[in-house]
Amino acid sequence: MTDFRISFQLYSARKFPPLEAQIDTLAAIGYDAVEAYGDVYQSDPAAFRALLDRAGLSCPSVHVSLAALDADHARCVDGARTLGVEIVVVPYLQPQERPADAAGWKAVGLRLASHARALAESGFQLAWHNHDFEFAPLPDGSRPIDHLLAPSGVMWEADVGWICRAGQEPAGALAAFAGRLAAFHIKDLAPAGVTEEDGWTDVGAGSVDWPALWPTIAGSAAQLLICEHDNPADWQRFARRSHDYLSRLAGAR
């Protein structure tokens, strides 16, 4: 059986400081790792690494904006190296940054590919993290995701919740880019009609059919499973219930 690592995207707990208490709670629940984003670690990567080391957690992936990579690639590499990162993930483009046509998205894909080559020289993978807009058809019928993942070297951190919210069948969407899967964001949609917590919920409590999707996840080369909720009312409830469910599903330790 694949030895999956269960991680937690710290963005999920951003409204509930302090960070030190979050890390201790995640370690007590049984998480193997966390996924960091810029505000959490960039001011002092060494201090953040020390915090994780004390709790026995690792940080195999970080979210880094494309603008940050463009502006200071070396700083991003230094931070990732300090944390022991394996995958540098570009997580988002603001609406005003998103191209309107295929040519524009192809250009973004080439920027990602350039960073992927440079990161590979330092021992890192580069991955794109999706939302729903990457699956919206462009004027020529193609989709942004097709152009972002077209260049060699660009991997995919697939967010299952956003794939479903885009109206896609997740197993088919994942299979279309099976060779690019680097990690999964394990995110669940609340049942139809539920608007609390922005329509997200604890993993296993929503509308995603995880048992049906599990063979696709388990059959991939990706071993990193990252629990995320964009706006939980109680982050500890989300963290605990999601870890429990995913551990049972994955047959984790």
Contacts in CASP RR format, 6 or more apart in sequence:
PFRMAT RR
TARGET T0000
AUTHOR 0000-0000-0000
METHOD contacts of the structure
MODEL  1
MTDFRISFQLYSARKFPPLEAQIDTLAAIGYDAVEAYGDVYQSDPAAFRA
LLDRAGLSCPSVHVSLAALDADHARCVDGARTLGVEIVVVPYLQPQERPA
DAAGWKAVGLRLASHARALAESGFQLAWHNHDFEFAPLPDGSRPIDHLLA
PSGVMWEADVGWICRAGQEPAGALAAFAGRLAAFHIKDLAPAGVTEEDGW
TDVGAGSVDWPALWPTIAGSAAQLLICEHDNPADWQRFARRSHDYLSRLA
GAR
1 251 0 8 1.000
2 218 0 8 1.000
2 219 0 8 1.000
2 223 0 8 1.000
3 223 0 8 1.000
4 223 0 8 1.000
4 224 0 8 1.000
4 225 0 8 1.000
4 250 0 8 1.000
4 251 0 8 1.000
4 252 0 8 1.000
5 32 0 8 1.000
5 33 0 8 1.000
5 58 0 8 1.000
5 60 0 8 1.000
5 223 0 8 1.000
5 224 0 8 1.000
5 225 0 8 1.000
6 30 0 8 1.000
6 31 0 8 1.000
6 32 0 8 1.000
6 33 0 8 1.000
6 225 0 8 1.000
6 227 0 8 1.000
6 243 0 8 1.000
6 246 0 8 1.000
6 247 0 8 1.000
6 250 0 8 1.000
6 252 0 8 1.000
7 31 0 8 1.000
7 32 0 8 1.000
7 33 0 8 1.000
7 34 0 8 1.000
7 35 0 8 1.000
7 60 0 8 1.000
7 61 0 8 1.000
7 224 0 8 1.000
7 225 0 8 1.000
7 226 0 8 1.000
7 227 0 8 1.000
8 26 0 8 1.000
8 31 0 8 1.000
8 33 0 8 1.000
8 34 0 8 1.000
8 35 0 8 1.000
8 226 0 8 1.000
8 227 0 8 1.000
8 228 0 8 1.000
8 239 0 8 1.000
8 243 0 8 1.000
9 34 0 8 1.000
9 35 0 8 1.000
9 37 0 8 1.000
9 63 0 8 1.000
9 185 0 8 1.000
9 226 0 8 1.000
9 227 0 8 1.000
9 228 0 8 1.000
10 19 0 8 1.000
10 22 0 8 1.000
10 34 0 8 1.000
10 35 0 8 1.000
10 36 0 8 1.000
10 37 0 8 1.000
10 40 0 8 1.000
11 37 0 8 1.000
11 63 0 8 1.000
11 228 0 8 1.000
11 230 0 8 1.000
12 227 0 8 1.000
12 228 0 8 1.000
12 229 0 8 1.000
12 230 0 8 1.000
12 232 0 8 1.000
12 235 0 8 1.000
12 238 0 8 1.000
12 239 0 8 1.000
13 22 0 8 1.000
13 232 0 8 1.000
13 235 0 8 1.000
13 239 0 8 1.000
14 39 0 8 1.000
15 235 0 8 1.000
16 22 0 8 1.000
16 235 0 8 1.000
16 236 0 8 1.000
19 40 0 8 1.000
19 51 0 8 1.000
20 51 0 8 1.000
22 235 0 8 1.000
23 34 0 8 1.000
23 51 0 8 1.000
23 52 0 8 1.000
23 55 0 8 1.000
23 57 0 8 1.000
24 55 0 8 1.000
25 236 0 8 1.000
25 239 0 8 1.000
26 34 0 8 1.000
26 55 0 8 1.000
26 57 0 8 1.000
26 239 0 8 1.000
27 55 0 8 1.000
27 56 0 8 1.000
27 57 0 8 1.000
29 239 0 8 1.000
29 240 0 8 1.000
29 243 0 8 1.000
30 243 0 8 1.000
31 57 0 8 1.000
31 239 0 8 1.000
31 243 0 8 1.000
32 57 0 8 1.000
32 58 0 8 1.000
33 57 0 8 1.000
33 58 0 8 1.000
33 59 0 8 1.000
33 60 0 8 1.000
33 61 0 8 1.000
33 224 0 8 1.000
34 52 0 8 1.000
34 57 0 8 1.000
34 58 0 8 1.000
34 59 0 8 1.000
35 59 0 8 1.000
35 60 0 8 1.000
35 61 0 8 1.000
35 62 0 8 1.000
35 63 0 8 1.000
35 89 0 8 1.000
35 226 0 8 1.000
35 228 0 8 1.000
36 48 0 8 1.000
36 59 0 8 1.000
36 61 0 8 1.000
36 62 0 8 1.000
36 63 0 8 1.000
36 83 0 8 1.000
37 62 0 8 1.000
37 63 0 8 1.000
37 91 0 8 1.000
38 62 0 8 1.000
38 63 0 8 1.000
38 64 0 8 1.000
38 65 0 8 1.000
38 68 0 8 1.000
40 48 0 8 1.000
41 48 0 8 1.000
41 59 0 8 1.000
41 62 0 8 1.000
41 79 0 8 1.000
41 83 0 8 1.000
42 79 0 8 1.000
45 78 0 8 1.000
45 79 0 8 1.000
45 82 0 8 1.000
45 83 0 8 1.000
46 82 0 8 1.000
48 59 0 8 1.000
48 83 0 8 1.000
49 59 0 8 1.000
49 82 0 8 1.000
49 83 0 8 1.000
49 84 0 8 1.000
52 58 0 8 1.000
52 59 0 8 1.000
52 83 0 8 1.000
58 84 0 8 1.000
59 83 0 8 1.000
59 84 0 8 1.000
59 85 0 8 1.000
60 84 0 8 1.000
60 85 0 8 1.000
60 86 0 8 1.000
60 87 0 8 1.000
60 224 0 8 1.000
61 85 0 8 1.000
61 86 0 8 1.000
61 87 0 8 1.000
61 88 0 8 1.000
61 89 0 8 1.000
61 127 0 8 1.000
61 157 0 8 1.000
61 183 0 8 1.000
61 224 0 8 1.000
61 226 0 8 1.000
62 80 0 8 1.000
62 83 0 8 1.000
62 85 0 8 1.000
62 87 0 8 1.000
62 88 0 8 1.000
62 89 0 8 1.000
63 89 0 8 1.000
63 90 0 8 1.000
63 91 0 8 1.000
63 129 0 8 1.000
64 76 0 8 1.000
64 80 0 8 1.000
64 88 0 8 1.000
64 89 0 8 1.000
64 90 0 8 1.000
64 91 0 8 1.000
65 90 0 8 1.000
65 91 0 8 1.000
65 92 0 8 1.000
66 90 0 8 1.000
66 93 0 8 1.000
66 108 0 8 1.000
66 111 0 8 1.000
66 112 0 8 1.000
66 115 0 8 1.000
68 75 0 8 1.000
68 76 0 8 1.000
69 76 0 8 1.000
69 88 0 8 1.000
69 90 0 8 1.000
69 115 0 8 1.000
70 111 0 8 1.000
73 115 0 8 1.000
73 118 0 8 1.000
76 88 0 8 1.000
77 119 0 8 1.000
77 122 0 8 1.000
77 124 0 8 1.000
79 85 0 8 1.000
80 88 0 8 1.000
80 122 0 8 1.000
80 124 0 8 1.000
81 122 0 8 1.000
85 124 0 8 1.000
86 124 0 8 1.000
86 125 0 8 1.000
87 124 0 8 1.000
87 125 0 8 1.000
87 126 0 8 1.000
87 127 0 8 1.000
87 155 0 8 1.000
87 157 0 8 1.000
87 182 0 8 1.000
87 183 0 8 1.000
87 224 0 8 1.000
88 115 0 8 1.000
88 119 0 8 1.000
88 124 0 8 1.000
88 125 0 8 1.000
88 126 0 8 1.000
88 127 0 8 1.000
89 126 0 8 1.000
89 127 0 8 1.000
89 128 0 8 1.000
89 129 0 8 1.000
89 157 0 8 1.000
89 183 0 8 1.000
90 112 0 8 1.000
90 115 0 8 1.000
90 126 0 8 1.000
90 127 0 8 1.000
90 128 0 8 1.000
90 129 0 8 1.000
91 129 0 8 1.000
92 129 0 8 1.000
92 131 0 8 1.000
93 108 0 8 1.000
98 133 0 8 1.000
98 144 0 8 1.000
99 105 0 8 1.000
99 107 0 8 1.000
99 108 0 8 1.000
99 144 0 8 1.000
100 138 0 8 1.000
100 139 0 8 1.000
101 138 0 8 1.000
101 139 0 8 1.000
101 140 0 8 1.000
102 138 0 8 1.000
102 139 0 8 1.000
102 140 0 8 1.000
102 142 0 8 1.000
102 147 0 8 1.000
104 147 0 8 1.000
105 138 0 8 1.000
105 142 0 8 1.000
105 144 0 8 1.000
105 147 0 8 1.000
105 148 0 8 1.000
106 147 0 8 1.000
106 150 0 8 1.000
108 144 0 8 1.000
108 147 0 8 1.000
108 148 0 8 1.000
109 147 0 8 1.000
109 148 0 8 1.000
109 150 0 8 1.000
109 151 0 8 1.000
109 154 0 8 1.000
110 151 0 8 1.000
112 126 0 8 1.000
112 128 0 8 1.000
112 148 0 8 1.000
112 151 0 8 1.000
112 154 0 8 1.000
113 151 0 8 1.000
113 152 0 8 1.000
113 153 0 8 1.000
113 154 0 8 1.000
115 126 0 8 1.000
116 125 0 8 1.000
116 126 0 8 1.000
116 151 0 8 1.000
116 153 0 8 1.000
116 154 0 8 1.000
116 155 0 8 1.000
117 153 0 8 1.000
119 125 0 8 1.000
119 126 0 8 1.000
120 126 0 8 1.000
120 153 0 8 1.000
125 153 0 8 1.000
125 155 0 8 1.000
125 182 0 8 1.000
126 153 0 8 1.000
126 154 0 8 1.000
126 155 0 8 1.000
127 154 0 8 1.000
127 155 0 8 1.000
127 156 0 8 1.000
127 157 0 8 1.000
127 182 0 8 1.000
127 183 0 8 1.000
128 148 0 8 1.000
128 149 0 8 1.000
128 154 0 8 1.000
128 155 0 8 1.000
128 156 0 8 1.000
128 157 0 8 1.000
129 157 0 8 1.000
129 159 0 8 1.000
129 185 0 8 1.000
130 145 0 8 1.000
130 156 0 8 1.000
130 157 0 8 1.000
130 158 0 8 1.000
130 159 0 8 1.000
130 162 0 8 1.000
130 163 0 8 1.000
131 159 0 8 1.000
131 162 0 8 1.000
131 166 0 8 1.000
132 162 0 8 1.000
132 163 0 8 1.000
132 165 0 8 1.000
132 166 0 8 1.000
132 167 0 8 1.000
133 144 0 8 1.000
133 166 0 8 1.000
134 143 0 8 1.000
134 144 0 8 1.000
134 145 0 8 1.000
134 148 0 8 1.000
134 166 0 8 1.000
135 143 0 8 1.000
135 144 0 8 1.000
135 145 0 8 1.000
135 163 0 8 1.000
135 166 0 8 1.000
135 167 0 8 1.000
135 168 0 8 1.000
135 173 0 8 1.000
136 143 0 8 1.000
136 144 0 8 1.000
136 166 0 8 1.000
137 143 0 8 1.000
138 144 0 8 1.000
145 177 0 8 1.000
148 154 0 8 1.000
149 156 0 8 1.000
149 177 0 8 1.000
149 180 0 8 1.000
154 180 0 8 1.000
155 180 0 8 1.000
155 181 0 8 1.000
155 182 0 8 1.000
156 177 0 8 1.000
156 180 0 8 1.000
156 181 0 8 1.000
156 182 0 8 1.000
157 182 0 8 1.000
157 183 0 8 1.000
157 184 0 8 1.000
157 185 0 8 1.000
157 226 0 8 1.000
158 173 0 8 1.000
158 174 0 8 1.000
158 177 0 8 1.000
158 181 0 8 1.000
158 183 0 8 1.000
158 184 0 8 1.000
158 185 0 8 1.000
159 184 0 8 1.000
159 185 0 8 1.000
159 187 0 8 1.000
159 228 0 8 1.000
160 170 0 8 1.000
160 184 0 8 1.000
160 185 0 8 1.000
160 186 0 8 1.000
160 187 0 8 1.000
160 208 0 8 1.000
160 213 0 8 1.000
161 170 0 8 1.000
161 185 0 8 1.000
161 187 0 8 1.000
161 188 0 8 1.000
161 189 0 8 1.000
161 200 0 8 1.000
161 208 0 8 1.000
162 185 0 8 1.000
162 187 0 8 1.000
163 170 0 8 1.000
163 173 0 8 1.000
163 174 0 8 1.000
164 170 0 8 1.000
164 189 0 8 1.000
164 207 0 8 1.000
164 208 0 8 1.000
165 189 0 8 1.000
170 208 0 8 1.000
170 213 0 8 1.000
170 216 0 8 1.000
171 212 0 8 1.000
171 213 0 8 1.000
171 216 0 8 1.000
172 216 0 8 1.000
174 181 0 8 1.000
174 216 0 8 1.000
174 217 0 8 1.000
174 220 0 8 1.000
175 216 0 8 1.000
178 220 0 8 1.000
179 220 0 8 1.000
179 221 0 8 1.000
181 220 0 8 1.000
181 221 0 8 1.000
181 222 0 8 1.000
182 222 0 8 1.000
182 224 0 8 1.000
183 222 0 8 1.000
183 224 0 8 1.000
183 225 0 8 1.000
183 226 0 8 1.000
184 217 0 8 1.000
184 222 0 8 1.000
184 224 0 8 1.000
184 225 0 8 1.000
184 226 0 8 1.000
185 226 0 8 1.000
185 228 0 8 1.000
186 203 0 8 1.000
186 225 0 8 1.000
186 226 0 8 1.000
186 227 0 8 1.000
186 228 0 8 1.000
186 242 0 8 1.000
186 246 0 8 1.000
187 200 0 8 1.000
187 203 0 8 1.000
187 227 0 8 1.000
187 228 0 8 1.000
187 229 0 8 1.000
187 230 0 8 1.000
188 200 0 8 1.000
188 201 0 8 1.000
188 202 0 8 1.000
188 203 0 8 1.000
188 204 0 8 1.000
188 205 0 8 1.000
188 206 0 8 1.000
188 207 0 8 1.000
188 208 0 8 1.000
188 210 0 8 1.000
188 242 0 8 1.000
189 199 0 8 1.000
189 200 0 8 1.000
189 201 0 8 1.000
189 206 0 8 1.000
189 207 0 8 1.000
189 208 0 8 1.000
190 196 0 8 1.000
190 197 0 8 1.000
190 199 0 8 1.000
190 200 0 8 1.000
190 201 0 8 1.000
190 205 0 8 1.000
190 206 0 8 1.000
190 207 0 8 1.000
191 201 0 8 1.000
191 206 0 8 1.000
191 207 0 8 1.000
192 207 0 8 1.000
194 201 0 8 1.000
196 233 0 8 1.000
197 229 0 8 1.000
197 231 0 8 1.000
197 232 0 8 1.000
197 233 0 8 1.000
198 230 0 8 1.000
198 231 0 8 1.000
200 229 0 8 1.000
200 230 0 8 1.000
200 231 0 8 1.000
200 232 0 8 1.000
201 229 0 8 1.000
202 229 0 8 1.000
202 237 0 8 1.000
202 238 0 8 1.000
202 241 0 8 1.000
202 242 0 8 1.000
202 245 0 8 1.000
203 210 0 8 1.000
203 227 0 8 1.000
203 241 0 8 1.000
203 242 0 8 1.000
203 245 0 8 1.000
203 246 0 8 1.000
204 210 0 8 1.000
204 241 0 8 1.000
204 242 0 8 1.000
204 245 0 8 1.000
205 241 0 8 1.000
205 245 0 8 1.000
210 245 0 8 1.000
210 249 0 8 1.000
211 249 0 8 1.000
214 249 0 8 1.000
214 250 0 8 1.000
217 225 0 8 1.000
218 250 0 8 1.000
225 246 0 8 1.000
225 250 0 8 1.000
227 238 0 8 1.000
227 239 0 8 1.000
227 242 0 8 1.000
227 243 0 8 1.000
227 246 0 8 1.000
229 235 0 8 1.000
229 238 0 8 1.000
229 242 0 8 1.000
232 238 0 8 1.000
246 252 0 8 1.000
247 253 0 8 1.000
END
